[in-house]
Amino acid sequence: MNEQTDGHDRTSSNPSDIHLISKSRWVDWKKYICMSVGVGLFCLVYFSPSFPDAIDPQGEHFKLSHEGKTALALFLLAATWWVFEVVPIGVTSITIGVIQVLFLVRPAKVAFGDFMDPSVWFIIGSITFGMVFSKTGLTKRMAYGMLVLVGERTSMIYLGSFVITAALTLIMAHTAVAATIYPLLMAIYALYAEDDRPTRFGKGLFIGMAFVAGAGSIITLLGAARGAVALGFFKDIVGREVAFFELTYYMLPIGCLMVPLLWLYCMVLFKPERKTIPGLRERARMLYRRLGPITSTEILSLAIVFSAILVMSLRSFVPAFEPLNKSAIILVATILFFVTGILTIKDLESIPWNIVLLFGGAMSIGFCLWQTGAANWMAVEWLVLFQDAHWFIFVMGTAFFVLVMTNLIMNVAAIAISLPVALVIAPYLNVAPEIILFCSLVTAGMPFLLLVGAAPNAIAYESKQFSSGLFFMAGIPASVLLMIVLAFFVWLIWPLMGMPITVQ
């Protein structure tokens, strides 16, 4: 008589059952190790003895308070968790606010209030721009038109996408540009791959977009808020005003050079699996014809978008528009999208809140470092190392510090922290303030390491083509390339263009 097995038998002859059991018992040790590293760094700094004061060349002391030391510890924890994605990046951001409150660094109303900073609202408004372009079909119209123009070579598709991205940052904020270009790149990628699984071409397309958005944004004051902030500090400290076109005169060559260099870099690091996509141009023509003539909804969408861009641009030229906050302007456009029915409640619910939370956390840790004095302490400690160095070493050291800080906190805060200190130290080394200003703006505009460094980085991450760790690894050589190019301009190009480098 054969034995019968019942449902409680612990053995299974089905291989798939064994697979499920082993999978359920599998532990992601890498995740927990990286999580522990972040917690360990936090504890190491938090429980360490008080750090000595930072002293600038004028003898002023910058004390690192207990709250400031805790902010530094939190800074290391957040950076580690963001890079290795031990939890969703938005959850890491929430952790930033929670730790500030539990460890009494800042009150809850302040720590969590930064998550709704105007800059975060600007990102939300920018994302709705991209949603409108995608929903109305404007994205496909632009994508198919570009593919007809650039052809079937994947290298030219890279270049065409990057040039369009950089060009748009000349007239609108790079956050809005990335949000607008993102669905266009998704439409292009859909013609390359049958699904959204990561490919080298996908990685290069989206990471490259994030990189060149930063490169283009340094050229004019319209590309990002950091330029206006830096010029304001420069005028207050130095007493000289830098004109709109003077900034563009010096920044245009380096921005234009970085775009093709980043294209070549992506071609090497993320060489597409296919050199060409046979029949792509004809297919793009056919798909473009299927779209038919432009619709009234598309025209209305364009009118709202470009009206908002125009008003934001006029803030730099027309005094009457200067008091208008750019976040309020872009949110007026967002409201109009819903009032006119272009967007609906379903679109509102589809906003990538993980990315929004990411930038809320970035704002919170940035303000935390700033308000506790930790950021000033770091800036002085770093920059005084170069107070007896050659002028070139001091300039590049300043640029490097801004590069590191802008990857970890908002670039406006990085400028606000480092530029005043550097401008105070510069006269002791006979360094002209202009070279400090422009070097800081270059590196503040191109954070290639962390997703929190700039909104285009996070928007590109939404493509799911790469991890934050891969972005970090790809950003290291790109940052080295940026520093080499900047050194070339500091040593040779900008002096030939008439920029003051040293003072007597």
Steps between C-alpha positions, in 0.01 A plus 500: 500500500643837396547770758293815445649840555285768656517878483722516804786306345816716536669349195408591146580328177412810298819693402307827475387462862860451608597814303230706672606375844867583438410838355289591803792416730751701296636806680636806320820525703641778283202719585538446876877547491466833316221603736726419796786700347276808489389450859861436604619826343220684675597353839871560441450873449213544747684339794843645416650776719434860401689615192732804523383836370565599140691828474502717188794725394342797683508306827125442524407175675231266367389264776342167412208464741352170616213555253751570224692181578174304492419660164836379365427150629156504336659629181727191482214263579276648228776505237582132565137391484433704187799359313430137587118527502464295815139624513305700238664839454185677615503300824860608564377858466227439759770356729688829473206690644429240768859494633516879517191498721588200720856623562379858565702649215210714376131524589259276308325796339831617355650161406186379323405845375799490264328215314254762372764760415420708186778316316320169560179652365695616194600138439136391527403767247781394269386138516150605392655669195643165398169325569317747276745454213465124532120488536419739215732330251742792475778273624448248219476782247836635615661156528396381155600832345844480658550140389413590141765771521785309672446167327555141607847510662473463876800729547312779321188430706715551810639825361165634381338434838787665686511808276125558535527465878791744528338749262177513699690579821605831344145629534341295780596340830681169461245333729218590263714399202572155645133446581408600143773296331447189713181378326660580163790269585255234618328520160835466324602208718173321425612484136835352604393229745190286518471548877639732766772264621834682549739514205826685445320730257232574760757570769696736276188675372362591843822549696636708212184713501550576870866588446450732203202671667750616761759599240250711309353660812821688586496707181224749585325622813182335374636146538483486881456715810858449616633766259287781638587400858874497424489838327315643799771382741767628262344847486461522879855385578702639208283800414488430126204382298543229235270559204280232341703483178835524679416174675399340170819625331720301739273200554394432141835349386530259793134399484519439125820299538360279776199390292700321224748369757217347701359355178834332427521384860157335478597342168799337671344405833154411370573396144163400349444134429413592141672756278185560301129431524414391142183658365472742792484816287221366281316365803529840671358669189208259495428547872522878462246493216266289715494777761322722247485879523570670830190506723342786692599328828865495392484867402343593834763299687782671313345840566484436875853356516667774298308773681639370830851477353472855362394646834778313684753623244384861526580496872867547402432801278182678613507644855121473532520120463796452735291463822300214347611163636583248228328220693177699512523567125548136406222395738261745332569305180441174691163626625402603147574149375236366738254787451503446122471122537836425340591311818264310730501354851658180366795704373538665841513159665768382254755766602821313606486587870815299564691764302316787668585356843861460389529873444306581813764306694779672309360840594460391862858373543632804311324748725594291803873523417463870429294604803704296750824657374641164388527611137695817585728298727574256214559783250747683721681178603546407134583836346755612761707198399583697184560845651877466447477306172556613141204693362417222254483239778273727705264562208475131412465407867206738528342357187547146631334585832199645318489189280483272805247713685269545201476121467389468861279802554314743275735696273361835617604408857841378378559840341370687804730301730825503305504819293504755787782312676703466180454868413630597845810279467573592134661844566763339726621302197461786252224307322242699306142445625371445145686171456358373832147591392509332161682186618243455775212540255650241262534225758175589679318443172632152431442259789569168333521275809176489699133514403438775755757724332250628242141436396597369150696220670193385690269540202733284291499238778123463454577320170614198707790454259764535773551483875625784717821300548558480125430871467761567770761282329432660162525843660852455635681507161256768379590718801872445435442603137321814620788596729752450217298720265458765771874498572564556129268800498641646823859468385467598134160575341339744743818715531510523119135609506586783739385359835700637798688216668733667750518845655807696598 
